[in-house]
Amino acid sequence: MAINNTESDLAVELQKIYDGEINVSIDWFWDCGIEIRLGDGM
């Protein structure tokens, strides 16, 4: 039986983004999914 580690994998990847000082935006909407943006608006 495989163990699902998606939560810990996500936490590791988010920590890498934070450590790399990369701007990230994660938005979610109740009716139309999620939007993820890397970098800044410039």
QUIFENGI-V838570 format. One record per helix or strand. SS is the DSSP state (H for helix, E for strand). FROM is the first residue (numbers start at 1). TO is the last residue. If there is no record, write none. Layout:
# QUIFENGI-V838570
ss:from:to
SS:FROM:TO
SS:FROM:TO
This chain:
# QUIFENGI-V838570
ss:from:to
H:6:19
E:24:29
E:33:38
